Amino acid sequence: MARTQRAGAMRDDVTAYDVVLMLNSIPPRLPDAGDDSPTADLTDRYVGVLLDGLRAPGSETLAQPAPGRREIDQFFQTVHGL
């Protein structure tokens, strides 16, 4: 991340903790609609949107500060019981 940010390709106001939380928020698949249609695998789409939003320069100042280690630990404890 640091190399990408130094090269000016990634927003400077994003941290590794941001990326960890965002990647963990992307569902690998949407649940079936209950019929015979295949489940929608939208992971590539959401990763694309995420990566596009990380590109520099950011179009807007982010409203909240980046999460820290404490927030990451809380997230994994709450969501995954770790």
Backbone torsions as a table, in degrees:
resi	resn	phi	psi	omega
1	MET	NA	-43.2	-177.0
2	ALA	-60.8	-42.1	178.7
3	ARG	-63.3	-42.3	179.7
4	THR	-64.4	-41.7	178.1
5	GLN	-67.2	-42.5	178.2
6	ARG	-62.5	-33.1	179.4
7	ALA	-76.3	-8.1	178.6
8	GLY	82.2	13.8	-178.9
9	ALA	-93.7	-15.8	-177.9
10	MET	-128.5	143.9	178.1
11	ARG	-51.2	140.1	177.9
12	ASP	-77.9	-19.9	-174.7
13	ASP	-94.3	16.7	178.1
14	VAL	-112.1	139.9	179.6
15	THR	-115.2	169.8	176.4
16	ALA	-60.3	-34.2	178.2
17	TYR	-63.2	-38.6	175.8
18	ASP	-57.5	-48.4	-176.1
19	VAL	-64.0	-42.7	178.7
20	VAL	-58.1	-47.9	-179.1
21	LEU	-65.5	-41.2	-179.4
22	MET	-65.2	-44.2	-179.8
23	LEU	-64.4	-34.6	178.2
24	ASN	-74.6	-12.6	179.6
25	SER	-90.9	-8.5	-179.0
26	ILE	-85.8	117.8	177.6
27	PRO	-72.4	136.4	-179.4
28	PRO	-67.1	-30.1	180.0
29	ARG	-149.6	150.5	171.0
30	LEU	-85.4	147.2	178.9
31	PRO	-63.3	152.1	177.3
32	ASP	-62.1	158.4	177.0
33	ALA	-83.2	0.7	179.5
34	GLY	92.3	0.8	177.5
35	ASP	-110.9	-163.1	-176.8
36	ASP	-86.1	3.2	-179.0
37	SER	-72.8	149.1	179.5
38	PRO	-67.7	153.7	176.9
39	THR	-69.2	147.2	-178.5
40	ALA	-81.4	121.9	175.2
41	ASP	-100.2	99.8	-175.6
42	LEU	-104.9	12.7	-177.6
43	THR	-55.7	-48.1	-178.6
44	ASP	-59.6	-39.9	179.9
45	ARG	-62.5	-48.5	-176.1
46	TYR	-70.0	-34.9	175.2
47	VAL	-64.9	-38.3	176.5
48	GLY	-61.5	-44.6	178.0
49	VAL	-63.6	-43.1	179.6
50	LEU	-60.9	-48.7	-178.9
51	LEU	-64.2	-37.9	178.2
52	ASP	-62.6	-38.9	179.7
53	GLY	-71.0	-19.5	179.5
54	LEU	-86.0	-14.4	-177.2
55	ARG	-66.6	145.4	176.7
56	ALA	-92.3	152.8	-6.4
57	PRO	-80.2	147.8	175.4
58	GLY	-68.3	143.0	-177.9
59	SER	-80.5	-19.1	-179.1
60	GLU	-139.5	153.0	172.5
61	THR	-73.3	136.9	-179.1
62	LEU	-71.8	140.6	-173.7
63	ALA	-73.9	-30.4	-176.1
64	GLN	-120.7	154.3	174.8
65	PRO	-71.2	161.8	178.8
66	ALA	-65.0	148.5	176.2
67	PRO	-70.0	158.8	177.2
68	GLY	-112.9	-172.4	-178.6
69	ARG	-58.7	-39.5	-179.5
70	ARG	-59.5	-45.2	-179.1
71	GLU	-67.7	-36.5	177.3
72	ILE	-64.0	-46.8	178.3
73	ASP	-59.7	-42.9	178.6
74	GLN	-61.7	-43.7	179.8
75	PHE	-58.1	-52.4	-177.1
76	PHE	-67.4	-32.0	177.5
77	GLN	-69.0	-43.9	-177.7
78	THR	-71.2	-47.4	-174.1
79	VAL	-80.5	-41.7	-172.5
80	HIS	-113.6	-1.4	-179.9
81	GLY	68.4	22.3	-178.3
82	LEU	-94.2	NA	NA
